[in-house]
Amino acid sequence: MIGKLNHVAIVVPDLTAAAELYRNSLGATVTDPVPLPDHGVTTVFVELPNTKIELLHPLGEDSPVQNFLDNNPSGGMHHVCYEVEDIHAAIEHLVEEGARVLGDGKPRTGAHGLPVVFLHPKDFCGTLVELEEVKAA
């Protein structure tokens, strides 16, 4: 069921500074910031040969990552995202296995314009997991 690692997400206190750090110090290709109001974040992707790093910054007062940043003022790793071919089948299987899907349990459109869900970190070794549906190549 689980596919490749799509990205690792890091919440940052200063999105511009973080993007410049990856671009200038590490020589990475960095996308422009994209606000995602439905998710309460602004995101930047750092493109790597084998995966991506997603830099997240709170957007709006109800941002789900604001509490994370309040507890970790320097920022930190927020979640990992794995690809799945069929997100509905993945949700069904995981719920049968006792995993909790966050929110209303239904996929929402993520940063790549594809369906995503988040899984409770207590069910996955203390790590927030995002699943993103991608079609097999």
Long-range contacts (C-beta under 8 A, 24 or more apart in sequence): 1-84, 1-89, 1-90, 1-93, 2-82, 2-83, 2-84, 3-82, 3-83, 3-84, 3-85, 3-134, 4-51, 4-82, 4-83, 5-51, 5-80, 5-81, 5-82, 5-83, 6-51, 6-52, 6-81, 6-82, 6-83, 6-130, 6-132, 6-134, 7-45, 7-51, 7-52, 7-53, 7-54, 7-80, 7-81, 8-51, 8-52, 8-53, 8-54, 8-77, 8-79, 8-80, 8-81, 9-53, 9-54, 9-55, 9-56, 9-77, 9-78, 9-79, 9-80, 9-81, 9-130, 10-53, 10-54, 10-55, 10-56, 10-75, 10-76, 10-77, 10-78, 11-56, 11-57, 11-58, 11-65, 11-68, 11-69, 11-72, 11-75, 11-76, 11-78, 12-55, 12-56, 12-57, 12-75, 13-57, 13-69, 13-73, 13-74, 13-75, 14-57, 15-42, 15-44, 15-55, 15-57, 18-44, 18-55, 18-75, 19-44, 19-46, 19-55, 22-46, 22-53, 22-55, 28-53, 34-111, 35-59, 36-111, 38-108, 38-109, 39-64, 39-108, 39-110, 39-111, 40-64, 40-65, 40-66, 41-65, 43-111, 45-111, 54-81, 54-111, 78-128, 79-118, 79-127, 79-128, 79-129, 79-130, 80-127, 80-128, 80-129, 80-130, 81-116, 81-129, 81-130, 81-131, 81-132, 82-129, 82-130, 82-131, 82-132, 83-131, 83-132, 83-133, 83-134, 84-131, 84-132, 84-133, 84-134, 85-133, 85-134, 85-135, 85-136, 86-133, 87-115, 87-116, 87-117, 87-131, 87-132, 87-133, 90-131, 90-133, 91-117, 91-131, 94-119, 98-123, 99-123, 99-124, 107-133
